[in-house]
Amino acid sequence: MKIEKIIEEIRKETEEEINKILLSAQKEIEIIEKDTEEKLKKIEEKWEKIRKRELSALKEKNEGEIQKEVEALILKRKNGILKDFKEHVKEELKKVDKNTLKEFFLKEIERSSETGKEKIVIGKDFNSLFDEEFKREIRETIEKKLGQENLKFEIGNETEVVGDGFVVTISPLRKLEDKWKDLLLELPKILFLEEEK
């Protein structure tokens, strides 16, 4: 009997020990599972943030590329319009009477002269306009404005007033071109203001 009782006690102790081990193992498994779930959740959150950031960067890149393409097309169109405008203005300038052109050059030369000792470079396209009578009129206007006049005239590629440390190019085409560029810059504002009314 004693042996049976000892065996029974050993069996009970073994079962209790096994149950303790199983319970401890179960708790450890639960802790590991919980820890694993938390780590997986953090990994998923991290990957979601990375995915969103990458998608956002890709979207911004695509929008940026599209914007660049649109800007390039707009610039190309503006340049095309400007080229057509220049050609049109050149043709129209041929029709402008000499007195109107002389008034333009006289006004621009007067505005650009600071000392009365400038060099007036006459552009090849307008050489015939600057006859001796017109040069005399320019000299008289500058002398009246500045109290002295010692202008020099010469032929060059473009009409310019060359002074001490400055050069002012005078061209009806360039002046109209500048106005046209200003208008092109203002065009979106003008169009949107028109729509708002």
C-alpha positions as CSV (number, residue, x, y, z in Angstrom):
1,M,0.0,0.0,0.0
2,K,2.7,2.3,0.8
3,I,4.0,2.1,-2.7
4,E,0.6,2.8,-4.2
5,K,0.3,5.8,-1.9
6,I,3.7,7.1,-2.8
7,I,2.9,6.6,-6.5
8,E,-0.4,8.4,-6.0
9,E,1.4,11.3,-4.3
10,I,4.1,11.4,-7.0
11,R,1.3,11.4,-9.6
12,K,-0.5,14.3,-7.8
13,E,2.6,16.3,-7.4
14,T,3.6,15.6,-11.0
15,E,0.1,16.7,-12.2
16,E,0.3,19.8,-10.0
17,E,3.8,20.6,-11.3
18,I,2.6,19.9,-14.9
19,N,-0.4,22.2,-14.3
20,K,1.8,24.9,-12.9
21,I,4.2,24.6,-15.9
22,L,1.2,24.6,-18.3
23,L,-0.3,27.7,-16.5
24,S,3.0,29.5,-16.6
25,A,3.6,28.5,-20.2
26,Q,0.0,29.7,-21.1
27,K,0.7,33.1,-19.4
28,E,4.0,33.4,-21.2
29,I,2.3,32.5,-24.5
30,E,-0.3,35.2,-23.8
31,I,2.4,37.8,-23.0
32,I,4.3,36.8,-26.2
33,E,1.1,37.0,-28.2
34,K,0.1,40.4,-26.8
35,D,3.7,41.7,-27.3
36,T,3.7,40.3,-30.9
37,E,0.3,41.9,-31.6
38,E,1.6,45.3,-30.3
39,K,4.7,45.0,-32.4
40,L,2.8,44.0,-35.5
41,K,0.4,46.9,-34.9
42,K,3.3,49.3,-34.7
43,I,4.9,47.8,-37.8
44,E,1.6,48.2,-39.7
45,E,1.2,51.8,-38.5
46,K,4.8,52.5,-39.6
47,W,4.2,51.0,-43.0
48,E,1.0,52.8,-43.4
49,K,2.7,56.1,-42.6
50,I,5.5,55.2,-45.1
51,R,2.9,54.3,-47.7
52,K,0.9,57.5,-47.3
53,R,4.1,59.6,-47.4
54,E,5.3,57.8,-50.6
55,L,1.8,58.2,-52.2
56,S,1.8,61.9,-51.2
57,A,5.3,62.4,-52.6
58,L,4.4,60.6,-55.8
59,K,1.2,62.7,-56.1
60,E,3.2,65.9,-55.5
61,K,5.8,64.9,-58.0
62,N,3.1,64.1,-60.6
63,E,1.4,67.5,-59.9
64,G,4.7,69.2,-60.1
65,E,5.6,67.6,-63.5
66,I,2.1,68.4,-64.8
67,Q,2.5,72.0,-63.6
68,K,5.9,72.3,-65.3
69,E,4.4,70.9,-68.6
70,V,1.5,73.4,-68.4
71,E,3.9,76.3,-67.7
72,A,6.1,75.2,-70.6
73,L,3.1,75.1,-72.9
74,I,2.0,78.5,-71.8
75,L,5.5,79.9,-72.3
76,K,5.7,78.4,-75.7
77,R,2.3,79.8,-76.6
78,K,3.2,83.3,-75.3
79,N,6.5,83.2,-77.3
80,G,4.5,82.2,-80.4
81,I,2.1,85.1,-79.8
82,L,5.0,87.5,-79.2
83,K,6.7,86.4,-82.4
84,D,3.5,86.9,-84.4
85,F,3.1,90.3,-82.6
86,K,6.6,91.3,-83.6
87,E,6.0,90.4,-87.2
88,H,2.8,92.3,-87.2
89,V,4.4,95.4,-85.5
90,K,7.2,95.4,-88.1
91,E,4.7,95.5,-90.9
92,E,2.7,98.2,-89.2
93,L,5.8,100.3,-88.5
94,K,6.5,100.4,-92.2
95,K,3.1,102.1,-92.6
96,V,3.7,104.7,-89.9
97,D,4.5,108.2,-91.2
98,K,8.0,109.6,-90.7
99,N,6.8,112.5,-88.5
100,T,5.2,110.1,-86.0
101,L,8.5,108.1,-85.8
102,K,10.5,111.3,-85.5
103,E,8.3,112.4,-82.6
104,F,8.9,109.0,-80.9
105,F,12.7,109.1,-81.3
106,L,12.9,112.8,-80.2
107,K,10.9,112.1,-77.1
108,E,12.9,109.0,-76.2
109,I,16.3,110.6,-76.9
110,E,15.3,113.7,-74.8
111,R,14.2,111.4,-71.9
112,S,17.4,109.3,-72.1
113,S,19.9,112.2,-72.3
114,E,21.4,113.3,-69.0
115,T,24.4,115.5,-69.9
116,G,23.9,116.6,-73.5
117,K,27.2,114.9,-74.4
118,E,25.8,111.5,-75.3
119,K,26.5,109.5,-78.4
120,I,23.3,108.8,-80.5
121,V,23.7,105.5,-82.3
122,I,21.3,105.4,-85.3
123,G,19.9,101.9,-86.1
124,K,20.3,100.8,-89.7
125,D,16.5,100.5,-90.1
126,F,16.0,104.2,-89.2
127,N,19.1,105.7,-90.8
128,S,17.0,107.5,-93.5
129,L,14.8,109.1,-90.7
130,F,17.8,110.9,-89.1
131,D,18.4,113.5,-91.8
132,E,20.4,116.7,-91.0
133,E,17.2,118.6,-90.2
134,F,16.0,116.0,-87.6
135,K,19.5,115.9,-86.0
136,R,19.4,119.7,-85.7
137,E,15.9,119.4,-84.0
138,I,17.3,116.8,-81.6
139,R,20.3,119.1,-80.8
140,E,18.1,122.1,-80.2
141,T,15.7,120.1,-77.9
142,I,18.6,118.7,-75.8
143,E,20.3,122.1,-75.5
144,K,16.9,123.6,-74.4
145,K,16.5,120.8,-71.8
146,L,20.0,120.6,-70.4
147,G,21.5,124.0,-71.3
148,Q,24.3,122.4,-73.4
149,E,24.6,120.1,-76.3
150,N,27.5,118.2,-77.7
151,L,25.8,115.1,-79.2
152,K,27.6,112.8,-81.6
153,F,25.7,110.7,-84.2
154,E,26.8,107.4,-85.7
155,I,25.3,104.4,-87.5
156,G,25.0,101.1,-85.7
157,N,22.7,98.0,-85.4
158,E,20.2,99.5,-83.0
159,T,19.2,103.0,-82.1
160,E,20.8,103.8,-78.7
161,V,21.7,106.7,-76.5
162,V,25.1,106.0,-75.1
163,G,26.2,108.1,-72.1
164,D,28.9,108.0,-69.5
165,G,28.2,104.6,-67.9
166,F,24.8,103.9,-69.5
167,V,23.2,102.7,-72.8
168,V,19.6,103.2,-73.5
169,T,18.2,101.3,-76.5
170,I,15.5,103.1,-78.4
171,S,13.2,101.1,-80.5
172,P,9.5,101.4,-81.3
173,L,9.4,97.6,-81.6
174,R,11.1,97.1,-78.3
175,K,8.8,99.6,-76.5
176,L,5.7,97.9,-78.0
177,E,7.2,94.5,-77.1
178,D,7.7,95.6,-73.5
179,K,4.1,96.8,-73.3
180,W,2.9,93.5,-74.8
181,K,4.9,91.5,-72.3
182,D,3.3,93.6,-69.5
183,L,-0.1,92.9,-71.0
184,L,0.6,89.1,-71.1
185,L,1.6,89.2,-67.5
186,E,-1.5,91.0,-66.6
187,L,-3.8,88.9,-68.8
188,P,-4.7,86.2,-66.2
189,K,-5.6,89.0,-63.7
190,I,-7.7,90.8,-66.3
191,L,-9.4,87.6,-67.3
192,F,-10.2,86.6,-63.8
193,L,-11.4,90.1,-62.8
194,E,-13.7,90.0,-65.8
195,E,-15.2,86.7,-64.7
196,E,-15.8,88.0,-61.2
197,K,-17.9,90.9,-62.4
